[in-house]
């Protein structure tokens, strides 16, 4: 009986370790008036925790966004899907504040080898915001090309808009983005 438990424990350990083998990814991106970086780590099979930073001057004033996320990504062949939550704090000319945004992403393989297309989006409603931030949303579209295993380059479009207390709605970032993501 002990042999069977030992075998089961060894098998479970190997399976869990294989899920963690390429668990860390780091990405950097830039646009005409913006740059950003993100890092994410698999914490359990199917779940990733991440942090991010965006600096943009697209609105005519500097804005910085700091974020932390927890995303669920089920295994679906030919489809890269994730859903979850992201807390983002925005330090801008128009106000400072943060909020919990709900959203996700979906990418599908294309007939072009090693290429996928898709998009992402997050919405932070007024009820989940704090500070000067009333609500915000960010969305984007991307085309990805795998360069080597767990490494891809991408080109796309990002749009980020926020409402602040006592201010109208302001577009903080809008435009083309070029980036690279490396997995370890």
Residue pairs with C-beta under 8 A, 6 or more apart in sequence:
16 45
19 42
19 45
20 42
22 149
22 150
22 183
22 184
23 41
23 42
23 184
24 39
24 40
24 41
24 42
24 183
24 184
25 39
25 40
25 41
25 150
25 181
25 182
25 183
25 184
26 37
26 38
26 39
26 181
26 182
26 184
27 37
27 38
27 39
27 179
27 180
27 181
27 182
28 35
28 36
28 37
28 38
28 179
28 180
29 35
29 36
29 37
29 154
29 177
29 178
29 179
29 180
30 36
30 177
30 178
30 179
31 56
31 58
31 158
31 173
31 175
31 176
31 177
31 178
32 58
32 175
32 176
33 56
33 57
33 58
33 173
33 175
34 54
34 55
34 56
34 57
34 58
34 158
34 173
34 175
34 177
35 54
35 55
36 52
36 53
36 54
36 55
37 52
37 53
38 50
38 51
38 52
38 53
39 50
39 51
39 52
40 48
40 49
40 50
40 51
40 69
40 71
41 48
41 49
41 50
42 48
43 49
46 72
46 73
46 74
46 75
47 70
47 71
47 72
47 73
48 69
48 70
48 71
48 73
48 82
49 68
49 69
49 70
50 67
50 68
50 69
50 70
50 71
51 66
51 67
51 68
51 69
52 65
52 66
52 67
52 68
52 69
53 64
53 65
53 66
53 67
54 63
54 64
54 65
54 67
54 160
54 173
55 62
55 63
55 64
56 62
56 63
56 64
56 65
56 160
56 172
56 173
57 63
58 171
58 172
58 173
58 174
58 175
59 92
59 93
59 170
59 171
59 172
59 173
61 92
61 93
61 94
62 92
62 93
63 90
63 91
63 92
63 93
63 172
63 173
64 90
64 91
64 92
65 88
65 89
65 90
65 91
65 160
65 172
66 88
66 89
66 91
67 86
67 87
67 88
67 89
68 86
68 87
69 84
69 85
69 86
69 87
70 84
70 85
70 86
71 82
71 83
71 84
71 104
72 82
72 83
72 84
73 80
73 81
73 82
74 81
78 108
78 109
79 106
79 107
79 108
79 109
80 105
80 106
80 107
80 108
80 116
80 118
81 104
81 105
81 106
81 107
82 104
82 105
83 103
83 104
84 102
84 103
84 104
85 100
85 101
85 102
86 100
86 101
86 102
86 103
86 122
87 98
87 99
87 100
87 101
88 98
88 99
88 101
88 122
88 124
88 136
89 96
89 97
89 98
89 131
90 96
90 97
90 98
90 133
90 136
90 162
90 172
92 162
92 164
92 170
92 172
94 132
94 162
94 164
94 167
94 170
95 131
95 132
95 133
95 164
95 165
95 166
95 167
96 131
96 132
96 133
97 129
97 130
97 131
97 132
97 133
97 164
97 165
98 129
98 130
98 131
98 133
99 124
99 125
99 128
99 129
99 130
99 133
99 135
99 136
100 124
100 128
100 129
101 122
101 123
101 124
101 128
101 136
101 137
101 138
102 122
102 123
102 124
102 128
103 120
103 121
103 122
103 123
104 120
104 121
105 118
105 119
105 120
105 121
106 118
106 119
106 120
107 116
107 117
107 118
107 119
107 142
107 144
108 116
108 117
108 118
109 115
109 116
110 116
110 117
114 145
114 146
115 143
115 144
115 145
115 146
116 143
116 144
117 141
117 142
117 143
117 144
118 141
118 142
118 144
119 139
119 140
119 141
119 142
120 139
120 140
120 142
121 137
121 138
121 139
121 140
122 137
122 138
122 139
123 135
123 136
123 137
124 133
124 135
124 136
124 137
125 135
126 134
126 135
129 135
129 136
132 164
132 165
132 166
132 167
133 162
133 163
133 164
133 165
134 162
134 163
134 164
134 165
135 162
135 163
136 160
136 161
136 162
136 163
137 160
137 161
137 162
138 158
138 159
138 160
138 161
138 173
139 158
139 159
140 156
140 157
140 158
140 159
140 177
141 156
141 157
142 154
142 155
142 156
142 157
142 177
143 154
143 155
143 156
144 152
144 153
144 154
145 152
145 153
145 154
146 152
147 153
149 183
150 182
150 183
150 184
151 180
151 181
151 182
151 183
152 180
152 181
153 178
153 179
153 180
154 177
154 178
154 179
154 180
154 181
155 176
155 177
155 178
155 179
156 176
156 177
156 179
157 175
157 176
157 177
158 173
158 174
158 175
158 177
159 171
159 173
159 174
160 171
160 172
160 173
160 174
161 169
161 170
161 171
161 172
162 169
162 170
162 172
163 169
163 170
164 170
